[in-house]
Amino acid sequence: MSSGLFNSKPLHISQADSFEISIEKFLHGLGFVENKEWSFIGSFGKKEFSGDVDIAILHDDLEFWIQTFEKWGYEFKVCKGFNQISFGYPFE
């Protein structure tokens, strides 16, 4: 549970492509476009296992994310001092 989220689990590199497609659809549904407003950062897809997946999103409204994740029942943690949010994305 490297992200500190209760339901977090490692992602194997063999799942990277399908995870990327899934998260792209999720973010696209919120109005974000790949390579312009969000991107993967860190070691996602480069190591055999990723303890978490870091995604940078260009968005100034932290409250938007809080309301979105509360609405969908996602597990999340907020660090307002850094204007940052971590969330558990449901992926199987």
N, CA, C and O of each residue as an XYZ file, in Angstrom:
368
protein
N       0.834     -1.188      0.000
C       0.000      0.000      0.000
C       0.878      1.251      0.000
O       0.788      2.066      0.918
N       1.699      1.408     -0.986
C       2.634      2.523     -1.013
C       1.948      3.877     -1.120
O       2.515      4.883     -0.695
N       0.759      3.926     -1.669
C       0.068      5.203     -1.807
C      -0.621      5.631     -0.532
O      -1.084      6.768     -0.437
N      -0.704      4.745      0.456
C      -1.388      5.058      1.684
C      -2.897      4.883      1.592
O      -3.609      5.200      2.545
N      -3.391      4.394      0.482
C      -4.815      4.131      0.324
C      -5.093      2.684      0.707
O      -4.327      1.785      0.359
N      -6.178      2.464      1.417
C      -6.492      1.159      1.967
C      -6.579      0.069      0.902
O      -6.033     -1.017      1.099
N      -7.243      0.326     -0.208
C      -7.485     -0.697     -1.230
C      -6.430     -0.728     -2.335
O      -6.642     -1.357     -3.372
N      -5.312     -0.066     -2.126
C      -4.264     -0.005     -3.142
C      -3.577     -1.361     -3.292
O      -3.347     -2.069     -2.311
N      -3.253     -1.708     -4.543
C      -2.490     -2.928     -4.792
C      -1.561     -2.685     -5.971
O      -1.864     -1.866     -6.839
N      -0.422     -3.394     -6.011
C       0.542     -3.198     -7.099
C      -0.043     -3.549     -8.462
O      -0.935     -4.389     -8.576
N       0.472     -2.896     -9.481
C       0.058     -3.133    -10.860
C       1.238     -3.760    -11.597
O       2.331     -3.194    -11.607
N       1.030     -4.919    -12.212
C       2.082     -5.605    -12.959
C       2.239     -4.948    -14.323
O       1.270     -4.442    -14.890
N       3.450     -4.957    -14.845
C       3.738     -4.322    -16.138
C       2.866     -4.899    -17.260
O       2.574     -4.200    -18.231
N       2.453     -6.147    -17.141
C       1.591     -6.746    -18.167
C       0.206     -6.090    -18.189
O      -0.533     -6.246    -19.161
N      -0.149     -5.363    -17.136
C      -1.433     -4.680    -17.057
C      -1.345     -3.214    -17.505
O      -2.362     -2.524    -17.569
N      -0.141     -2.744    -17.813
C       0.072     -1.326    -18.099
C      -0.771     -0.821    -19.272
O      -1.399      0.233    -19.168
N      -0.792     -1.551    -20.375
C      -1.543     -1.085    -21.549
C      -3.041     -0.990    -21.275
O      -3.680      0.004    -21.620
N      -3.599     -2.032    -20.652
C      -5.040     -1.993    -20.388
C      -5.379     -0.951    -19.325
O      -6.449     -0.346    -19.375
N      -4.477     -0.737    -18.363
C      -4.702      0.313    -17.371
C      -4.686      1.684    -18.041
O      -5.534      2.530    -17.756
N      -3.727      1.899    -18.924
C      -3.628      3.185    -19.622
C      -4.895      3.470    -20.428
O      -5.385      4.600    -20.425
N      -5.421      2.480    -21.106
C      -6.662      2.646    -21.871
C      -7.816      2.986    -20.935
O      -8.625      3.866    -21.229
N      -7.888      2.289    -19.817
C      -8.959      2.511    -18.851
C      -8.910      3.914    -18.249
O      -9.935      4.592    -18.173
N      -7.730      4.351    -17.822
C      -7.616      5.674    -17.191
C      -7.805      6.775    -18.235
O      -8.322      7.847    -17.921
N      -7.390      6.514    -19.471
C      -7.598      7.492    -20.546
C      -9.095      7.711    -20.786
O      -9.536      8.848    -20.948
N      -9.862      6.642    -20.807
C     -11.319      6.767    -20.976
C     -11.932      7.525    -19.807
O     -12.799      8.377    -20.000
N     -11.478      7.212    -18.588
C     -11.970      7.884    -17.394
C     -11.709      9.389    -17.470
O     -12.622     10.191    -17.275
N     -10.458      9.772    -17.756
C     -10.110     11.196    -17.807
C     -10.753     11.893    -18.999
O     -11.152     13.053    -18.896
N     -10.856     11.200    -20.123
C     -11.515     11.779    -21.290
C     -12.980     12.084    -20.972
O     -13.517     13.099    -21.415
N     -13.615     11.209    -20.210
C     -14.998     11.431    -19.805
C     -15.173     12.659    -18.925
O     -16.265     13.222    -18.837
N     -14.084     13.071    -18.270
C     -14.111     14.291    -17.451
C     -13.681     15.522    -18.246
O     -13.624     16.627    -17.707
N     -13.378     15.325    -19.529
C     -13.022     16.449    -20.389
C     -11.538     16.674    -20.567
O     -11.144     17.706    -21.111
N     -10.692     15.742    -20.126
C      -9.252     15.893    -20.273
C      -8.773     15.171    -21.526
O      -9.326     14.138    -21.905
N      -7.749     15.715    -22.165
C      -7.212     15.161    -23.394
C      -5.762     14.747    -23.141
O      -4.968     15.542    -22.638
N      -5.418     13.508    -23.488
C      -4.063     12.999    -23.264
C      -3.008     13.888    -23.908
O      -3.229     14.465    -24.973
N      -1.859     13.991    -23.248
C      -0.687     14.739    -23.707
C      -0.893     16.249    -23.730
O       0.006     16.982    -24.141
N      -2.034     16.719    -23.307
C      -2.251     18.159    -23.236
C      -2.559     18.580    -21.812
O      -2.024     19.574    -21.322
N      -3.422     17.822    -21.150
C      -3.848     18.207    -19.814
C      -3.517     17.171    -18.749
O      -3.730     17.422    -17.563
N      -3.004     16.020    -19.143
C      -2.578     15.016    -18.168
C      -1.522     14.109    -18.776
O      -1.452     13.943    -19.994
N      -0.699     13.522    -17.908
C       0.296     12.565    -18.380
C       0.762     11.702    -17.214
O       0.692     12.109    -16.054
N       1.236     10.511    -17.540
C       1.828      9.637    -16.535
C       3.199     10.189    -16.178
O       3.934     10.672    -17.040
N       3.529     10.112    -14.906
C       4.863     10.503    -14.457
C       5.408      9.383    -13.590
O       4.650      8.526    -13.133
N       6.688      9.380    -13.362
C       7.278      8.338    -12.531
C       7.581      7.081    -13.312
O       7.871      7.136    -14.508
N       7.513      5.938    -12.630
C       8.002      4.681    -13.204
C       6.903      3.792    -13.783
O       7.165      2.628    -14.087
N       5.701      4.295    -13.941
C       4.609      3.478    -14.478
C       4.983      2.855    -15.816
O       5.401      3.552    -16.741
N       4.827      1.516    -15.912
C       5.106      0.793    -17.144
C       6.573      0.551    -17.413
O       6.924     -0.010    -18.452
N       7.454      0.965    -16.488
C       8.893      0.798    -16.688
C       9.483     -0.286    -15.802
O      10.528     -0.855    -16.119
N       8.812     -0.570    -14.690
C       9.277     -1.598    -13.760
C       8.295     -2.766    -13.790
O       7.170     -2.621    -14.267
N       8.722     -3.928    -13.280
C       7.837     -5.096    -13.289
C       6.546     -4.820    -12.510
O       5.463     -5.207    -12.950
N       6.655     -4.163    -11.375
C       5.483     -3.802    -10.578
C       5.510     -2.322    -10.262
O       6.570     -1.768     -9.968
N       4.358     -1.677    -10.319
C       4.204     -0.299     -9.886
C       3.369     -0.325     -8.614
O       2.244     -0.824     -8.612
N       3.921      0.215     -7.532
C       3.185      0.265     -6.279
C       2.028      1.242     -6.346
O       1.016      1.080     -5.664
N       2.192      2.244     -7.169
C       1.125      3.190     -7.453
C       1.400      3.800     -8.820
O       2.484      3.623     -9.378
N       0.437      4.504     -9.350
C       0.586      5.139    -10.655
C       0.406      6.639    -10.442
O      -0.626      7.085     -9.941
N       1.415      7.404    -10.825
C       1.356      8.850    -10.670
C       0.940      9.487    -11.985
O       1.510      9.213    -13.041
N      -0.065     10.342    -11.892
C      -0.567     11.056    -13.064
C      -0.630     12.535    -12.718
O      -1.243     12.926    -11.724
N      -0.001     13.343    -13.536
C      -0.080     14.793    -13.356
C      -1.240     15.310    -14.196
O      -1.358     14.986    -15.378
N      -2.088     16.109    -13.577
C      -3.256     16.663    -14.259
C      -3.242     18.178    -14.124
O      -3.128     18.710    -13.020
N      -3.356     18.854    -15.230
C      -3.413     20.309    -15.226
C      -4.843     20.727    -14.886
O      -5.732     20.706    -15.737
N      -5.042     21.106    -13.626
C      -6.379     21.474    -13.168
C      -6.233     22.260    -11.875
O      -5.590     21.789    -10.937
N      -6.809     23.427    -11.811
C      -6.646     24.295    -10.643
C      -7.680     24.074     -9.552
O      -7.491     24.546     -8.431
N      -8.755     23.377     -9.842
C      -9.873     23.280     -8.907
C      -9.853     21.960     -8.145
O     -10.444     20.974     -8.584
N      -9.171     21.945     -7.005
C      -9.092     20.743     -6.184
C     -10.476     20.313     -5.707
O     -10.736     19.119     -5.558
N     -11.346     21.258     -5.472
C     -12.698     20.955     -5.007
C     -13.472     20.136     -6.049
O     -14.303     19.305     -5.681
N     -13.211     20.359     -7.339
C     -13.817     19.572     -8.414
C     -13.518     18.092     -8.208
O     -14.415     17.255     -8.306
N     -12.242     17.763     -7.918
C     -11.839     16.383     -7.733
C     -12.443     15.799     -6.469
O     -12.886     14.650     -6.471
N     -12.467     16.564     -5.400
C     -13.055     16.082     -4.150
C     -14.521     15.715     -4.375
O     -14.963     14.642     -3.963
N     -15.267     16.591     -5.019
C     -16.683     16.335     -5.282
C     -16.870     15.146     -6.225
O     -17.775     14.333     -6.032
N     -16.018     15.047     -7.237
C     -16.106     13.941     -8.201
C     -15.873     12.603     -7.510
O     -16.649     11.667     -7.700
N     -14.817     12.502     -6.712
C     -14.492     11.244     -6.052
C     -15.501     10.895     -4.964
O     -15.801      9.719     -4.759
N     -16.025     11.889     -4.270
C     -17.080     11.630     -3.284
C     -18.331     11.101     -3.982
O     -18.961     10.156     -3.510
N     -18.680     11.713     -5.097
C     -19.872     11.317     -5.858
C     -19.779      9.862     -6.307
O     -20.767      9.130     -6.247
N     -18.601      9.441     -6.754
C     -18.423      8.086     -7.267
C     -17.992      7.088     -6.203
O     -17.854      5.898     -6.488
N     -17.780      7.560     -4.984
C     -17.401      6.671     -3.896
C     -15.963      6.188     -3.953
O     -15.643      5.149     -3.375
N     -15.088      6.917     -4.635
C     -13.677      6.540     -4.722
C     -12.977      6.885     -3.414
O     -13.291      7.888     -2.773
N     -12.036      6.051     -3.034
C     -11.183      6.335     -1.892
C     -10.163      7.393     -2.321
O      -9.552      7.268     -3.382
N      -9.978      8.431     -1.504
C      -9.012      9.471     -1.852
C      -8.451     10.146     -0.611
O      -9.029     10.079      0.474
N      -7.304     10.802     -0.801
C      -6.667     11.597      0.245
C      -6.276     12.931     -0.372
O      -5.816     12.994     -1.512
N      -6.468     14.006      0.407
C      -6.195     15.357     -0.075
C      -5.021     15.951      0.687
O      -4.922     15.813      1.906
N      -4.141     16.607     -0.041
C      -3.047     17.372      0.541
C      -3.198     18.800      0.012
O      -2.574     19.174     -0.981
N      -4.033     19.589      0.687
C      -4.361     20.932      0.194
C      -3.153     21.848      0.123
O      -3.101     22.734     -0.730
N      -2.180     21.650      1.003
C      -0.978     22.487      0.983
C      -0.224     22.394     -0.333
O       0.415     23.356     -0.759
N      -0.299     21.242     -0.972
C       0.362     21.027     -2.262
C      -0.628     21.044     -3.424
O      -0.245     20.822     -4.573
N      -1.914     21.312     -3.121
C      -2.965     21.281     -4.134
C      -2.929     19.950     -4.885
O      -2.911     19.907     -6.115
N      -2.920     18.869     -4.107
C      -2.732     17.519     -4.641
C      -3.768     16.578     -4.063
O      -4.186     16.723     -2.914
N      -4.178     15.614     -4.870
C      -5.118     14.594     -4.405
C      -4.646     13.226     -4.905
O      -4.192     13.092     -6.042
N      -4.758     12.230     -4.053
C      -4.464     10.845     -4.424
C      -5.776     10.088     -4.365
O      -6.568     10.282     -3.443
N      -6.012      9.219     -5.351
C      -7.257      8.465     -5.336
C      -7.045      7.038     -5.791
O      -6.134      6.734     -6.562
N      -7.900      6.182     -5.300
C      -7.877      4.781     -5.687
C      -8.769      4.584     -6.898
O      -9.992      4.684     -6.802
N      -8.156      4.305     -8.031
C      -8.905      4.080     -9.262
C      -9.252      2.596     -9.352
O      -8.350      1.760     -9.312
N     -10.519      2.251     -9.472
C     -10.906      0.835     -9.520
C     -10.503      0.184    -10.843
O     -11.055      0.497    -11.898
N      -9.549     -0.709    -10.768
C      -9.051     -1.371    -11.967
C      -8.787     -2.838    -11.641
O      -8.140     -3.149    -10.641
N      -9.271     -3.709    -12.457
C      -9.052     -5.149    -12.273
C      -8.333     -5.721    -13.452
O      -8.056     -6.920    -13.485
